[in-house]
Amino acid sequence: MSLARFSLDGKVALVTGSGRGLGRAIAKGVADAGAAVVTTSRTAAEAESAATEIRGDGGRAISMAADVSDPAACTALVERTVAEFGRIDVLICNAGIILPALAEDATQQELDQTLRINVGGYLYCAQAAERHMTPQGGGSIVMTSSNASLVAFPELLTYNISKSGVDMMVRTLAVEWGERNIRVNAFNPGYMDHIMSRSEGYERNPAVEEMIRRNTPMRRRGRVEEVVSVAIFLASDASSFITGTVLPVDGGWCAL
Ligand SMILES: NC(=O)c1ccc[n+]([C@@H]2O[C@H](COP(=O)([O-])OP(=O)(O)OC[C@H]3O[C@@H](n4cnc5c(N)ncnc54)[C@H](OP(=O)(O)O)[C@@H]3O)[C@@H](O)[C@H]2O)c1
């Protein structure tokens, strides 16, 4: 079988939350696989540095600052992508936040903010992309979920809820948009080597590391490249008959 189906040559991808972390690595990965890429985050300098790195390696990339909790900003992101590169084939919804708190202490502000970014931001970008993907004849939408959608992690109530919402959004969009050849899938990382912003205090302590070791059959955190390859697969024609899936990338945690 030809490996051409795994290539993103000639495709155009928008990757949200790509100024740093997993999103930045995914943006670099899809560019290396051949796509022209739009990088974005609220921090303009980080988004631009990601695009500069891709261009420095011979790829095609531009950046745009945006807050994905604003539906108009999501529309503007997609419109800019199409204006610059002529189409949008791949949308990777990845921009997310985590606000650890005991369940009894979670506030309305924390719940609102988490849902507006982690769920709203994914939906508004997907809706804006659909408006172009349908007349184009299709596309692939990939959402960075988490195994926190499948396992109830303590002290992460608002985050867990938001990622469950992402999984159901994936299934619903896949069902509604399947006939339009728009595929919608999620991958669900476990604890990665890269620690999400603002979660350091929660994550880096011996009790958490022991919890990860005990619950992960592979007995380690995930490496960033181990989600990049999955994102490329789901974005590419190699997964052309896969839609509505949520795929754990967690060393077997969800198999326990
Ligand atoms: N790291 C892990 O172990 C892990 C595990 C499972 C799932 N995930 C998921 O993977 C995704 C990326 O996580 P990460 O670890 O790479 O996090 P990160 O290092 O904190 O990066 C998050 C990215 O999203 C951007 N962002 C946050 N809020 C935004 C908003 N309102 N509008 C636009 N951009 C926004 C951030 O930039 P600005 O702050 O400048 O906007 C940054 O570029 C998230 O969806 C997360 O839930 C991560």
The ligand as a Gaussian input file, in Angstrom:
#p B3LYP/6-31G(d) Opt

LIG

0 1
 N       -0.630000      18.182000      28.190000
 C       -1.370000      17.126000      28.511000
 O       -0.943000      16.256000      29.315000
 C       -2.729000      16.938000      27.882000
 C       -3.406000      15.721000      28.127000
 C       -4.660000      15.529000      27.569000
 C       -5.222000      16.501000      26.770000
 N       -4.558000      17.684000      26.543000
 C       -5.218000      18.674000      25.686000
 O       -4.321000      19.107000      24.696000
 C       -4.624000      20.445000      24.312000
 C       -3.348000      21.276000      24.384000
 O       -2.834000      21.190000      25.726000
 P       -1.351000      21.653000      26.081000
 O       -0.873000      20.734000      27.134000
 O       -0.544000      21.832000      24.855000
 O       -1.687000      23.073000      26.751000
 P       -0.832000      24.435000      26.825000
 O        0.618000      24.164000      26.792000
 O       -1.415000      25.169000      27.976000
 O       -1.194000      25.179000      25.459000
 C       -2.505000      25.600000      25.212000
 C       -2.540000      26.412000      23.932000
 O       -3.898000      26.865000      23.746000
 C       -3.910000      28.285000      23.639000
 N       -5.152000      28.810000      24.182000
 C       -5.645000      28.660000      25.431000
 N       -6.809000      29.327000      25.554000
 C       -7.065000      29.895000      24.344000
 C       -8.116000      30.711000      23.831000
 N       -9.141000      31.107000      24.601000
 N       -8.063000      31.111000      22.536000
 C       -7.023000      30.726000      21.755000
 N       -5.999000      29.981000      22.175000
 C       -6.025000      29.568000      23.466000
 C       -2.674000      28.728000      24.423000
 O       -2.194000      30.012000      24.042000
 P       -2.672000      31.390000      24.734000
 O       -2.741000      31.134000      26.221000
 O       -1.625000      32.347000      24.306000
 O       -3.994000      31.690000      24.109000
 C       -1.673000      27.648000      24.005000
 O       -1.139000      27.944000      22.736000
 C       -5.728000      20.922000      25.257000
 O       -6.976000      20.827000      24.623000
 C       -5.635000      19.930000      26.406000
 O       -6.862000      19.803000      27.076000
 C       -3.331000      17.907000      27.086000

